[in-house]
Amino acid sequence: MLGISAALLSSANAGGLRFSFPCFATRGARRTMMPPSSSSLNLSSPHAFASSANDPTNPKKPWLLVGLGNPGKMYQGTRHNVGFEMLDAIAEAEGISVSKLRFRAMFGEGCIGNAPVMLAKPQTFMNASGESVGSLVSYFNIPLNQVLLMYDDLDLPFAKLRLLPKGGHGGHNGMRSVINHFKGSRDFPRLRIGIGRPPGKMDPANFVLRPFNKQEREEIDFTFQRGIEAIRILVLEGINKSATFVNSVQSSELLNN
């Protein structure tokens, strides 16, 4: 089962796996005014989506944000590692250090606005990602609807995003491994990052390990900025608003092309 006992959590805290989440302690002190409506929010602000629905006396479970990729220098900057890069972009934007090793993942904890989050980059190599993700979810008792997987997608146009509340693995071996370790459950959100199709008759396995050229790098970096905004909306206002944001941004781009 995906769960954790009180004794196990106590043992984890005693062993140094203690998570304080500063947003719980400082939330009331930092937010003395009512937040503006969504239509007037500045998406570039890390704290733009503070929700009055968050009750300091009843703190929420943290979100687990997971970027999929392969560890090691030889895989840095490749298409298959955009999940890692998306997570790094979130960590940098929110000032969260992802430097601890927890359950075979580079791991960090912090807050996005007043929402607690855990960030993870499995170090098991892509095809065994579920070994790390499954352990994290089980150990910290994270509800599956608060586990976001971010990964590359060959079937999406390059630099496009798609946020879905659930779905299959779509042939992605990292996602296949995660679903297997979730006992077959597919009911968790995912942010798919388009890397496009390989040119000509190139083997997809080779294509995903290719680095980006200069123009592609500029485009994908811009996509990461949109992804950061989408994640802020997700953890503070929910998946429906976040998915609407992602889809509406890209729909307007298609109309302008």
N, C-alpha and C positions, 0 to 999 in steps of 0.2 A: 504493500500500500504506500501511497505518497503521503506520509505523515511523519510527525515527530512527537515523542513523548516529552512530558515536562521534565522527567529525569534526564533525558538525553540533552535537552536544551540547557539544563542546569550544568551538566557535565561540560557542554561546549563552552559556556561562559567561564567556568572554572579553568578550562584549559586555554583560555586566551581568545576564543572566538566570541568576543563580546561586541554587540552592536548597539551603540547608543543613539545614533541618528540625531544630530543636533537640531534638526527641524522640529522635533518633538519638544525640546526644552525651550527653544527661543521663538517658537511660532507666535505665541501671544504677544511677546514683547516687540516683535518686528512688524506686526500688522495691527495698526491702530485705526486704520481707515477702511471703509468698505471698498472692495475691489471694483474697478470699472467694469462696464459691460463688455462682452466679448468683441462687439463691433468696434470698440475704441481702443483695444489693447495693442500695445507695441510688441510684435512678435520677436523683435530682436532682444528684448529684455529677458534674462534668465528667470525672473520672478513675475513675468507678466500674467500668469494664469493662476494666481492665488485664489482658491475657491472658498467662499464663506461656508460651504457645506462641511469643511474639515473641522471636526470638533476636537480640541486639544485634550478633552477628557476621554476620548475614545479613539486613540490613534489607529490608523490603518496599518495593515500588513504592508511591508515594502514590496515594490515592484522588483522583479528580477529581469534585467535587460542583458541579453546575451548576443554577442557578435560571433559569428562562426568564421573560421579560417584555419590556416595551417601555421604553426609556429616555425620560427627560424628565418634567418636573413634571406635565404634563397626564395622565399615566398612573399617577402615584403613588396608591396606595390603591385601585386598581381590581381587579376580580376576575381579570382577565387577568394581573395582576402578582403573584399569590400565590407564584409560584416565586421571584421576586426577594425577596419578604418572608421566605419560608422560609429562604433562604440568608442574609439579613441576621440573622435570629434565631439561626442557627447561629454566625455570625461573632461576634455579641455574646456569646453564651453561652460560647464557647471563647476569647475574647480574640484573635481573628484579624482583622487589618486587611485590608479588601478595597478598596484605594485605588490600586493600580497598574493601568495599561492594558497588557494583553498580548493580542495577537491579537484586537483589537476586542472585548475583554471587560474589565470591571472585575475585578481579579484579586488574590488573596491566598494566602499559604501559611502553614501552621502545623501544629499537632498536635491531635488529639482523643485524650486519654489518651496512649498511646505510639505512636499511628498517625499517619503523615504524611498531610496532606491538602492539596489545592489547591482553592480556592473561586473560582467564576467566574460572572459575570453578563454574558452577551453584550449588546453595545450595538448590534447590527445591526438591531434591531427584530425582533419575534417571527418573522415569516415567513422570515427569513434566518438564524435561529439557528445552523444547521448550518455556516455559513461560519466562525464563530468556534469552535464546539465541535470541528469536524473538524480545524481547524488546531492547536488545543491538544492534542488526543489524538495526532495524528500527530507533532507536534514533540517532545512529552515522552514518547512511546512508552508511553502508558497502556493497559493491557489493557482491552478493552471491558467485561469483567465487574467492573471497578473504576471505571466511569464512571456516576455516578448523575445522572439528569435529574429535576428537580422542577418540576411545572407544574400548571396549573389543569385541572379536568376537569368538563365539563358533565353527564356521565353518572353522577357520584357525588353522593349526597346532600350537602347543604351541610355543610362543616366535617368531613367524613369523609376518612380517609386509606386508600390502598391501595398496598402495596409489592409489586412484581412483579419477578422476575429478568429478564424479557424480554417482548416483545409488539409489537404494531403501533402505528401512530400514532393510531388511533381518531378520525381526522378533525381532529386538532390540527395546525395548520400548522407550528408550531414543531418539533414532533416529526417531522413529515413531512420538514422540511428537514434535521434531524439525521440521520435514517435515510438520506436521499439522500447525505449527505456521508460516511456510514459505508459507502458502496458497497452499500447495501441491507441491511446487517446490522441485525437487531433484537435481537441478543443482548446487551443491556446493561440494567441495572436502572433502574427508574423509580419515583418516589414521586408518585402522583397525589393531588391535593388537591381535594376536592369543592367546587364552587361552586354546585351545584344547577342546575335548569332555569329558563329565563326564564319569567316569568308570562304567562299568556294567549297572545297571538299575537306577542309581542315578538320581534324579530329577534335571534337569538343573538349576532350581531356587535355589536349595540348593548348587549346585556345584559352581555357580558364586560367592557365598558369602563365599567360603572357602579361607583361607589364603594359601600362597605359602609355600612349604617346603624349606629347605636350598638350595638344588640344583636348584629348580625352581627359587628361588630368584636370584641366581647368573645369571641364563640364562636370566631372564626378565630384570635385570639391564643392561646386555650387550645389549639387544634389545633396551632399552631406549637410549643408546649411539648412536646406528645406527639411531634411530628416530630423535635425535637431529641433526645429520648430514643431514638427509633427509629434515628436516624443514628449515635448513639454505639454502639449495639449492632451496627449494620451494619458499621462500619469495624473494630470490635474483636473481634466474635464471629461475623460472617458474616450473609449474607442470610436464611438459614433461621430463625435465632433472631430476627432483626429483624422478619421478616414475621409470625412467630408472635406476637410482642409486639404489633404493630399490629393484627392480626386479633383477638386475644384481648381486647384493651382494648375494641375496638368491638363485639364480640359481647356482652360483659358489659353494655355500655351499652344495647344493643337489648333485652336481657332485662329490664333494670330499668325500661324505659319502658312 
